Amino acid sequence: MDVAGGVGTDRPGPVAHQWPPLSRRHVLAAALAASASLLGGCGLRLDLPQPPPPAPTRKPAPDEALIVSFIQDLRGLRERGQRLRASERHRSDVEDALRVLAMQDTVLTGRLTNQGVPTTEIGPAPTVTASGAPSTARPTGGQSLSGFATALVELPAGRWDTLASSSLVNRDVLLSATSARLASALRLDRSVPVPPAEQGLHARLVEHTAPLVYGFEIVAAQSVGRARGTALHTVTQLERLLEELIDGLPGSALPGGWSLPYPVTTPQAAARLATDLLTRAIAATTTLAAARSSARDLAAVGAWSARVQALGPPHGIRLAAFPGTSGTGAT
């Protein structure tokens, strides 16, 4: 009995449940979870920092692969020329060839880098063995003048096909550069025949050549001494070129009725006429090819232009790196 006189009981009273104490780590984890839940309900996200976006892919320049391969070919030719003996390197025809190749390399490389092409994409100049094969090691052997001349005249396989499929502005620049290379080979005693072309182009080549023969006959007649001998040699070369062209043209009638741009009755006037005739003919390099020319037609234009360009130096006209164009026009 209890003190109040009531009936006693042995049942224990309710005991509160005892949870183990929470560590600080657990408290922080729970708080973060609650915060994330709360912010998620408000439409906010707690994301980890995103990785930077990928660098944009560079858009290739027009005809980039073609021009890069063209430059690499030029550098290989330059290296071959630079390995000639000093006495050969200092010949005027070799110096002209190396000057032309160097200018073409500089201008074409600049065209690419101006359009955002990294120099690493263009690559270093290749090395070449004495046999002409590419090599990863820098060559130490010499190079013969004959081998250099042959390398100039033997174009890479498919050169005209690739030019025919390139954009017009790049095609004209590369056509021009190729014709200058062939002209350099001609001056080193290599032959560059003009291949058959589409009939319309073939006729235009004849129309451009026949007046040159007539004009230089006048030049020779009005020249004296050494200049006369140079003019007669030019007449012989032009007649040979005209004969080649006529052989591939139906019929044998030649255009006629040419007139001189001014009277030529003195040696001075003859020298002026020689320069004017060749300068205009060389400038026609890129105008003879139509906008859509086949590889065959481009080959004919390139060879014809090379034959005319090679006649220039004896008359005081240096070989140009890009005859008929500066080589620096926008692509």
TAUR-V838105 format. One line per field, one symbol per residue. phi: phi as a letter, one per 30 degrees, with the letter a starting at -180 (. if undefined). psi: psi as a letter, one per 30 degrees, with the letter a starting at -180 (. if undefined). A space follows every 50 residues. Layout:
phi=???
psi=???
This chain:
phi=.dddidddbcddddcddcdddddddddddddddddddddddcicbccded dddddddddddehedddddddddeddddddddcddedddcddddeddddd ddddedddddddddciddddddidddcbdddjddbdcddcddbddddddd dddcdeeiedddddcddeddeddddedddddddddddciccbdcdebeed deddddddceddddddddeddccbidddddddddeedddddddeddecce ibdcdbidbddadbbbeddddddeddddddddddeccdddeccdeddddd ddddddddedddedcicddcdbdiadicddd
psi=kafgglklkgkllkkkkjkkkkleeeeeeeeeeeeeeeeefgglkillkk lklkkkkkkklkheeeeeeeeeeeeeeeeeefglleeefgkeeeeeeeee eeeeeeeeeeeeefggkkfffellkllklfffkkkfkklflakleeeeee eefjlkkgeeeeefglleeeeeeeeeeeeeeeeeeefggkkiljlklkee eeeeeeffeefeeeefeeeeegllbeeeeeeeeeeeeeeeeeeeeefgkk lgkklahlkkflkjgleeeeeeeeeeeeeeeeffeffekleikleeeeee eeeeeeeeeffeefggjlkkeikflffglk.
